[in-house]
Amino acid sequence: MDTLTPAQRSDCMRKIKSHNTRPELIVRSICHQLGYRFRLGRKDLPGTPDLVFPRLKLCIFVHGCFWHRHSGCRYSYTPKTNVDFWIEKFLKNVRRDKLASDALESAGWKVEVVWECEVRDLESLKPRLAGVLKSQDL
C-alpha cells in the first residue's frame, strides 16, 4: 500500500529530473577535464544522447539504474506496489534504449552507456571514460 496520496505521489514523480542530473553533471565534468568538448542532448539523434562528441562520432548516455534496469545492480529494484505497471514501464524504457542504440550504431555512431552506480566510483570511471574517448580519437 502506498503511504502517499495520489497527489503527493504525483508531486514526487514530477520532481524527478531527466536532464542535468547529478550523474550526468559528473560525467560532463570528467569529459571536460580530459579536454574533450561535446554537445548536449542533440534532438536530431535517436534517443537524444546526453553527451555527443560529433568529431569522434561518439554518443554517451548516462542512465539511471532504476529507470533503465541496470542488470545485477542493487539500485535496479522493482517497487512492490503496482508491479504490473512498473514492469511494463521498465520494459518500454529498455526497448526504447535498445532501439535508439541500434539506430545510432547503424548510422555510424559509437554508443557508450554510463550507469548511475558507476558515477559513485570516480577512480574507475575516469580511466574508463578516458579510454573510451581516446580509442575514438585515433
Phi and psi in degrees as a GROMACS rama.xvg file:
@    title "Ramachandran Plot"
@    xaxis  label "Phi"
@    yaxis  label "Psi"
@TYPE xy
-74.2246  134.895  ASP-2
-85.976  -8.23335  THR-3
-105.072  153.542  LEU-4
-73.4209  161.509  THR-5
-55.4973  -37.1084  PRO-6
-67.2521  -41.6825  ALA-7
-65.1876  -42.2111  GLN-8
-62.9515  -42.559  ARG-9
-61.1376  -41.6705  SER-10
-63.4819  -42.2939  ASP-11
-61.7387  -46.3769  CYS-12
-66.807  -33.6329  MET-13
-64.7394  -28.88  ARG-14
-79.996  -8.19413  LYS-15
-74.881  120.274  ILE-16
-84.3651  153.101  LYS-17
-111.664  -17.5871  SER-18
-129.358  155.725  HIS-19
57.9443  37.8689  ASN-20
-75.7164  163.361  THR-21
-57.165  -48.6319  ARG-22
-59.9525  -39.1092  PRO-23
-65.044  -42.0526  GLU-24
-64.1942  -36.2316  LEU-25
-67.2108  -44.7736  ILE-26
-62.7176  -42.6064  VAL-27
-59.4976  -44.7089  ARG-28
-61.2322  -43.9504  SER-29
-62.899  -46.2184  ILE-30
-61.5771  -40.0251  CYS-31
-66.4577  -42.5353  HIS-32
-61.2903  -32.7327  GLN-33
-76.0282  -5.52984  LEU-34
94.0965  11.9528  GLY-35
-100.614  141.1  TYR-36
-110.705  150.847  ARG-37
-149.254  169.558  PHE-38
-110.54  151.934  ARG-39
-104.543  135.359  LEU-40
46.1633  54.8177  GLY-41
-67.5613  112.888  ARG-42
-74.1923  -13.3925  LYS-43
-81.6119  -5.72635  ASP-44
-103.136  146.138  LEU-45
-57.7639  133.65  PRO-46
80.8942  -3.93722  GLY-47
46.1006  72.966  THR-48
-56.7771  149.671  PRO-49
-69.0923  -44.0585  ASP-50
-127.504  133.697  LEU-51
-125.903  127.527  VAL-52
-109.883  88.564  PHE-53
-58.7458  -41.4537  PRO-54
-64.0518  -33.8753  ARG-55
-90.4278  -9.08114  LEU-56
55.3704  47.5511  LYS-57
-125.946  134.675  LEU-58
-120.574  135.628  CYS-59
-118.889  127.103  ILE-60
-104.039  134.333  PHE-61
-106.631  105.101  VAL-62
-101.593  139.547  HIS-63
-77.7037  133.138  GLY-64
-60.2714  -38.7064  CYS-65
-67.0866  -51.6029  PHE-66
-74.1485  -31.6741  TRP-67
-108.236  7.45111  HIS-68
61.2714  62.4254  ARG-69
-65.5607  113.243  HIS-70
-60.4888  127.042  SER-71
78.7851  5.22327  GLY-72
-90.9635  141.183  CYS-73
-69.8746  -17.9664  ARG-74
-86.1871  -3.70336  TYR-75
-99.4039  56.9615  SER-76
-94.1847  163.985  TYR-77
-108.03  127.288  THR-78
-56.8976  150.866  PRO-79
-83.6381  -15.4689  LYS-80
-106.054  148.071  THR-81
55.1448  45.7605  ASN-82
-58.1099  -42.9543  VAL-83
-60.5142  -41.7061  ASP-84
-59.9213  -48.5102  PHE-85
-65.6127  -41.7943  TRP-86
-61.6578  -44.9569  ILE-87
-62.1062  -43.6666  GLU-88
-60.6762  -46.3085  LYS-89
-64.718  -39.9856  PHE-90
-61.6642  -41.592  LEU-91
-63.5532  -41.844  LYS-92
-60.9322  -47.2464  ASN-93
-64.5135  -42.6593  VAL-94
-60.9187  -44.8012  ARG-95
-63.0862  -41.299  ARG-96
-61.348  -44.1099  ASP-97
-64.3907  -44.6111  LYS-98
-61.0932  -43.5325  LEU-99
-64.4526  -44.4492  ALA-100
-62.6922  -45.1743  SER-101
-62.98  -42.026  ASP-102
-64.5521  -41.4465  ALA-103
-65.0612  -44.9983  LEU-104
-64.7021  -38.1305  GLU-105
-69.9278  -20.8406  SER-106
-89.2739  4.64542  ALA-107
95.0052  10.6215  GLY-108
-95.0175  147.653  TRP-109
-92.0842  136.851  LYS-110
-117.204  131.413  VAL-111
-127.309  139.26  GLU-112
-115.507  128.315  VAL-113
-109.678  124.058  VAL-114
-88.7415  149.814  TRP-115
-52.5995  -41.1112  GLU-116
-69.9128  -25.0977  CYS-117
-68.9231  -27.8572  GLU-118
-69.1606  -19.7113  VAL-119
-72.6303  -19.8239  ARG-120
-115.176  82.2063  ASP-121
-64.736  -28.7534  LEU-122
-64.9793  -28.5287  GLU-123
-98.4327  -22.769  SER-124
-72.6681  -41.3533  LEU-125
-58.442  -50.7869  LYS-126
-64.9631  -33.4211  PRO-127
-63.1835  -48.2663  ARG-128
-64.4992  -40.055  LEU-129
-60.473  -41.9501  ALA-130
-64.0966  -43.9251  GLY-131
-63.6195  -46.145  VAL-132
-67.6774  -41.229  LEU-133
-68.4874  -34.7663  LYS-134
-66.9028  -28.1334  SER-135
-86.5007  -16.9283  GLN-136
-91.6221  18.6473  ASP-137
